[in-house]
């Protein structure tokens, strides 16, 4: 019986140690799974915050380019939108790099190179935006003057120039008729050049030079028709052999109206010529904003792809802690639970087996109340064995 008891005690101790080891393992695995879940959930929120900002930057890069072009053409509302979009882009870069309270930590080391590339491209587009915003007053002024010339003065100049050319056709020399007709062509060319003043792709030496030359030539021909110009072969309208006084009066009136319109045109054109050089550097770089925006968009996509790799998370043996780790730990917990249950079941069966064995030994002994000495010795031998 002592041997059975000793055997039972040994088996019980071994089973208890196994159960203890499995329980400790289960506790450790569950703790690790819980820690991994908290870590993954925390960094999952960080990733979502970062991806939202990077995606917003992608939209803003296109908007900034759009607002640059609109502002460079004199659209007043575009300046406000450009200022807001540029400021927002700066805020997003700062938050991605330096963090944003509890919502977003500082950029992980894996992200820094991509963020540097993005910021380098943004400095190009943002620099263009700053140039446009700095020239806002000049651009809007030029736009207003251009609109006055295009919508008010040029239609009048074209109308009166046409009346002058038609009125002297039958009475003036061919040279004078040629110059009068050329005024119509010059008026159209001036209108085209004025329309291109706020175009970011034109150069200072191109549009402004032609605009100035055509304006001066137009004015000289107009003056020649009023007071004469021997070099151009122009004579005063009064000198033309027009016997119809009404026709002559109408011609002189048209010429006078053209002169008055040109006087106003000259005033606004001089303002444009003086102011345009201040805005042309900004307008010229504005023309490249679309290309820079495309490059910035590509860098933004690369940044988004970098955040998709879940940077900043803990790594174990080169493997990042993610949902797969949680699944593995969960599976391991189930296996340990199964092993723990199996150990408890085996221990119960072992105790049952030992109990049955002891019972069989006891019931095999003589049970009569009046035992012989030999039987008593046998029973003691069994109990002490």
DOTIKOL-13839 format. One record per residue (C-alpha): z, y, x; residue in three letters. Coordinates in steps of 0.001 Angstrom, whole numbers, plus 500000, padded with zeros to 6 digits. Last residue first. Example, Ala and Ser with C-alpha at 12.3 -4.5 7.8 and 13.67 -1.06 7.14 Angstrom:
BEGIN
        w        v        u   resn
   507140   498940   513670    SER
   507800   495500   512300    ALA
This chain:
BEGIN
        w        v        u   resn
   500925   496921   504230    UNK
   504482   497782   503245    UNK
   503954   497204   499533    UNK
   502062   493985   500142    UNK
   504692   492632   502560    UNK
   507433   493617   500168    UNK
   505725   491640   497413    UNK
   505293   488608   499620    UNK
   508923   488719   500713    UNK
   509959   488766   497061    UNK
   507704   485820   496342    UNK
   509201   483809   499210    UNK
   512706   484560   498019    UNK
   511823   483168   494592    UNK
   511485   485479   491727    UNK
   513424   485494   488455    UNK
   511916   488385   486526    UNK
   508423   486863   486747    UNK
   505654   489380   487857    UNK
   504179   487662   490884    UNK
   501702   490087   492575    UNK
   498021   490323   491555    UNK
   498822   493209   489206    UNK
   499928   495342   492160    UNK
   496847   494616   494196    UNK
   494495   495306   491312    UNK
   496293   498551   490542    UNK
   495929   499694   494132    UNK
   492196   499007   494098    UNK
   491792   500754   490760    UNK
   493591   503813   492055    UNK
   491452   503827   495203    UNK
   488279   503686   493119    UNK
   489436   506480   490815    UNK
   490357   508639   493779    UNK
   486918   508061   495281    UNK
   485207   508817   491963    UNK
   487079   512108   491709    UNK
   486209   513003   495292    UNK
   482560   512157   494667    UNK
   482499   514447   491614    UNK
   484214   517306   493483    UNK
   481764   516918   496376    UNK
   478804   516842   494002    UNK
   480014   520037   492339    UNK
   480338   521749   495714    UNK
   476877   520549   496754    UNK
   475389   521829   493496    UNK
   477147   525161   493960    UNK
   475880   525307   497548    UNK
   472335   524645   496345    UNK
   472646   527361   493682    UNK
   473920   529848   496261    UNK
   470990   528974   498547    UNK
   468574   529745   495732    UNK
   470212   533109   495191    UNK
   470079   533808   498927    UNK
   466371   532950   498982    UNK
   465690   535097   495898    UNK
   467613   538026   497405    UNK
   465644   537681   500651    UNK
   462400   537722   498657    UNK
   463573   540872   496843    UNK
   463659   542745   500130    UNK
   465526   542790   503415    UNK
   462850   543138   506079    UNK
   462153   540173   508335    UNK
   462186   540869   512091    UNK
   465123   538544   512668    UNK
   466949   540305   509855    UNK
   465632   543774   509056    UNK
   467324   546586   507196    UNK
   465079   548954   505218    UNK
   463756   552221   506642    UNK
   460101   551675   505719    UNK
   459129   549905   502489    UNK
   455527   548946   503402    UNK
   454278   551004   500418    UNK
   455663   554060   502221    UNK
   453055   553609   504962    UNK
   450291   553261   502367    UNK
   451399   556525   500772    UNK
   451288   558218   504182    UNK
   447791   556878   504811    UNK
   446680   558230   501417    UNK
   448130   561626   502337    UNK
   446215   561597   505619    UNK
   442977   560939   503704    UNK
   443773   563797   501303    UNK
   444304   566124   504256    UNK
   440845   565224   505563    UNK
   439349   565880   502134    UNK
   441211   569195   501947    UNK
   439849   570205   505345    UNK
   436316   569572   504071    UNK
   436969   571554   500906    UNK
   438592   574422   502831    UNK
   435563   574989   505078    UNK
   434148   577833   502964    UNK
   437561   579466   502884    UNK
   437302   579927   506657    UNK
   434433   582410   506098    UNK
   436180   584221   503276    UNK
   439304   584810   505357    UNK
   437284   586234   508243    UNK
   435209   588258   505703    UNK
   438200   590021   504171    UNK
   438672   592956   506525    UNK
   434928   593255   507172    UNK
   434431   593670   503396    UNK
   436514   596838   503107    UNK
   434224   599466   504666    UNK
   430971   598017   503314    UNK
   432534   597469   499890    UNK
   433867   601015   499715    UNK
   430466   602341   500778    UNK
   428825   600237   498059    UNK
   431149   601772   495477    UNK
   430240   605341   496391    UNK
   426547   604556   496847    UNK
   426385   602956   493412    UNK
   427878   606073   491856    UNK
   425228   608207   493568    UNK
   422613   605612   492706    UNK
   423388   605976   489020    UNK
   423037   609745   489282    UNK
   419736   609459   491184    UNK
   418360   606944   488701    UNK
   419315   609294   485870    UNK
   417529   612140   487624    UNK
   414413   610017   488184    UNK
   414405   608978   484521    UNK
   414797   612615   483483    UNK
   412019   613724   485840    UNK
   409703   611088   484386    UNK
   410578   612063   480804    UNK
   410004   615712   481577    UNK
   406666   614892   483196    UNK
   405610   612778   480233    UNK
   406648   615535   477835    UNK
   404817   618140   479918    UNK
   401562   616202   479853    UNK
   399617   617855   482670    UNK
   400903   615542   485363    UNK
   399362   616408   488687    UNK
   402295   615368   490804    UNK
   404035   618157   492673    UNK
   407035   618224   490329    UNK
   407637   614554   491231    UNK
   408179   615673   494783    UNK
   405912   614104   497346    UNK
   406278   610900   499362    UNK
   404246   610017   502422    UNK
   407081   608040   503989    UNK
   407299   610389   506957    UNK
   406465   613406   504775    UNK
   409464   612859   502470    UNK
   409662   614892   499243    UNK
   412527   616555   497375    UNK
   413121   614276   494363    UNK
   410747   611433   495153    UNK
   411900   611490   498762    UNK
   415527   611366   497641    UNK
   414831   608135   495763    UNK
   412972   606713   498740    UNK
   415914   607599   501000    UNK
   418439   606088   498588    UNK
   416598   602778   498349    UNK
   416277   602623   502142    UNK
   420004   603275   502585    UNK
   420911   600612   500022    UNK
   418483   598091   501544    UNK
   419935   598623   505025    UNK
   423549   598406   503858    UNK
   423027   595239   501816    UNK
   421005   593650   504603    UNK
   423775   594337   507121    UNK
   426489   593267   504707    UNK
   424765   589966   503943    UNK
   423908   588848   507473    UNK
   426015   590368   510197    UNK
   429221   589745   508263    UNK
   428396   586122   507700    UNK
   427908   584233   504470    UNK
   429657   580940   503633    UNK
   432739   582355   501946    UNK
   430756   584089   499214    UNK
   432537   587286   498282    UNK
   429631   589519   499390    UNK
   427045   587163   497895    UNK
   426629   588972   494562    UNK
   426189   592234   496423    UNK
   423361   590653   498389    UNK
   421633   589435   495231    UNK
   421985   592824   493525    UNK
   420626   594582   496591    UNK
   417640   592224   496493    UNK
   416992   593018   492825    UNK
   417238   596752   493438    UNK
   414993   596447   496477    UNK
   412301   594718   494424    UNK
   412462   597454   491799    UNK
   412398   600140   494475    UNK
   409238   598534   495864    UNK
   407380   599731   492764    UNK
   408251   603348   493519    UNK
   407387   602836   497179    UNK
   403966   601397   496295    UNK
   403322   604112   493693    UNK
   404028   606743   496355    UNK
   401662   605108   498789    UNK
   398990   604650   496120    UNK
   399037   608417   495360    UNK
   400664   609502   492121    UNK
   399203   610291   488705    UNK
   398336   607076   486840    UNK
   401344   605035   487990    UNK
   403821   607928   487843    UNK
   405630   606984   484618    UNK
   405604   603227   485224    UNK
   407320   603524   488622    UNK
   409851   606009   487252    UNK
   410583   603896   484160    UNK
   411049   600774   486319    UNK
   413396   602640   488621    UNK
   415344   603864   485576    UNK
   415888   600311   484242    UNK
   416616   598740   487623    UNK
   419105   601470   488481    UNK
   420775   601130   485063    UNK
   421094   597329   485357    UNK
   422423   597839   488927    UNK
   425138   600315   487922    UNK
   427110   598601   485163    UNK
   427422   594829   485505    UNK
   426469   594246   489119    UNK
   427813   597450   490648    UNK
   431008   597499   488595    UNK
   431526   593766   489210    UNK
   431096   594260   492954    UNK
   433659   597047   492899    UNK
   436185   594860   491093    UNK
   435566   591939   493462    UNK
   435945   594227   496474    UNK
   439299   595365   495140    UNK
   440435   591787   494417    UNK
   439475   590714   497936    UNK
   441168   593682   499592    UNK
   444452   593228   497719    UNK
   444484   589460   498270    UNK
   443732   589576   502011    UNK
   447095   588092   502983    UNK
   446732   585490   500237    UNK
   443362   584384   501620    UNK
   444697   584189   505159    UNK
   447763   582276   503985    UNK
   445584   579749   502133    UNK
   443493   579221   505268    UNK
   446656   578568   507245    UNK
   447810   576116   504576    UNK
   444552   574199   504968    UNK
   444882   573992   508749    UNK
   448669   573607   508746    UNK
   448251   570851   506153    UNK
   446197   568799   508594    UNK
   448964   568940   511208    UNK
   451573   568202   508520    UNK
   449774   565012   507528    UNK
   449510   563836   511128    UNK
   453209   564537   511700    UNK
   454124   562663   508499    UNK
   452132   559655   509636    UNK
   453917   559678   513005    UNK
   457376   560182   511339    UNK
   457045   557366   508785    UNK
   458083   554406   510945    UNK
   461105   556351   512224    UNK
   462458   556687   508692    UNK
   462145   560121   507014    UNK
   465517   561619   506187    UNK
   467141   560314   503030    UNK
   465898   560880   499443    UNK
   467659   561244   496115    UNK
   471172   561849   497401    UNK
   470297   565302   498750    UNK
   466602   565716   499529    UNK
   465591   564380   502919    UNK
   464558   566078   506169    UNK
   460962   564869   506616    UNK
   459993   563984   503057    UNK
   461939   566946   501683    UNK
   460368   569397   504142    UNK
   456868   568103   503413    UNK
   457508   568439   499680    UNK
   458807   572004   500013    UNK
   455749   573059   502050    UNK
   453453   571574   499387    UNK
   455347   573478   496684    UNK
   454899   576777   498504    UNK
   451171   576175   498875    UNK
   450814   575273   495180    UNK
   452743   578369   494041    UNK
   450793   580781   496266    UNK
   447469   579237   495265    UNK
   448375   579460   491571    UNK
   449211   583139   491889    UNK
   446059   583858   493899    UNK
   443940   581889   491418    UNK
   444986   584191   488568    UNK
   443164   587075   490248    UNK
   439770   585388   490613    UNK
   438123   587378   493420    UNK
   435655   584844   494840    UNK
   438100   584037   497634    UNK
   440725   583292   494985    UNK
   438545   580636   493331    UNK
   437658   579019   496658    UNK
   441276   578986   497797    UNK
   442422   577784   494354    UNK
   440169   574724   494558    UNK
   441286   573913   498095    UNK
   444926   574264   497021    UNK
   444307   572057   493986    UNK
   442831   569241   496053    UNK
   445763   569223   498488    UNK
   448160   569585   495539    UNK
   447026   566310   493973    UNK
   447580   564414   497226    UNK
   450887   566174   497734    UNK
   452024   564976   494313    UNK
   451268   561411   495389    UNK
   453341   561901   498552    UNK
   456224   563318   496509    UNK
   456158   560490   493980    UNK
   455866   557976   496816    UNK
   458980   559404   498486    UNK
   461036   559273   495269    UNK
   459824   555745   494528    UNK
   460622   554624   498075    UNK
   464124   556092   497862    UNK
   464709   554305   494548    UNK
   463599   551038   496128    UNK
   465832   551859   499058    UNK
   468894   551807   496812    UNK
   467770   548778   494799    UNK
   466998   546834   497975    UNK
   470351   547715   499546    UNK
   472321   546924   496367    UNK
   470489   543609   495996    UNK
   470998   542769   499684    UNK
   474721   543500   499384    UNK
   474933   541279   496281    UNK
   472996   538505   498014    UNK
   475195   538814   501112    UNK
   478354   538617   498980    UNK
   476935   535622   497090    UNK
   476113   533920   500404    UNK
   479549   534631   501868    UNK
   481380   533431   498742    UNK
   479267   530283   498549    UNK
   479868   529551   502215    UNK
   483623   529994   501705    UNK
   483513   527655   498705    UNK
   481400   525116   500628    UNK
   483814   525144   503549    UNK
   486800   524800   501243    UNK
   485173   521918   499376    UNK
   484362   520165   502660    UNK
   487914   520705   503890    UNK
   489313   519384   500622    UNK
   487091   516320   500757    UNK
   488228   515539   504302    UNK
   491858   515996   503322    UNK
   491417   513765   500268    UNK
   489702   511076   502290    UNK
   492542   511074   504824    UNK
   495221   511020   502127    UNK
   493514   508166   500291    UNK
   493249   506160   503486    UNK
   496905   506786   504215    UNK
   497884   505762   500679    UNK
   495770   502632   500897    UNK
   497239   501797   504280    UNK
   500731   502389   502896    UNK
   500000   500000   500000    UNK
